Amino acid sequence: MVKQISLDAWQVQHLEELLKKASGIVSKTGSPIVLYRQVLEEEDSSYEEIICTLAERYVIEQLVISGGIVPPTFRQQIIYTFDEFPPRLLRKSKDLFLQTIELLEEQMS
């Protein structure tokens, strides 16, 4: 149990460092990095999804409804600091957490 807590703490810290480094890329390019997209619900040709992006100083998670005859609508927007986001993502989904780390490590190489 202690080893798992230590590993989780290390991964949270690692993701926070990756976010800070990747924000430098965002600053240079002027384009946010999409960390993940998660489709929540699909019906006919419209869908509801979460789009999580890394901006220059924040991580932005948006709940978007779009497709078909529905114009894109932002239903919810949550803004996180780099230290708030990793533990929250780890609690939400271990898979998304690891996917985000992998994506940022690829961006850094």
Salt bridges, closest charged atoms under 4 A:
ASP8 OD1 - LYS94 NZ 3.19
GLU16 OE2 - LYS20 NZ 3.29
GLU48 OE2 - ARG75 NH1 2.46
GLU49 OE2 - ARG37 NH2 2.69
GLU61 OE1 - ARG88 NH2 3.06
GLU61 OE2 - LYS92 NZ 3.33
GLU105 OE2 - HIS14 NE2 2.76
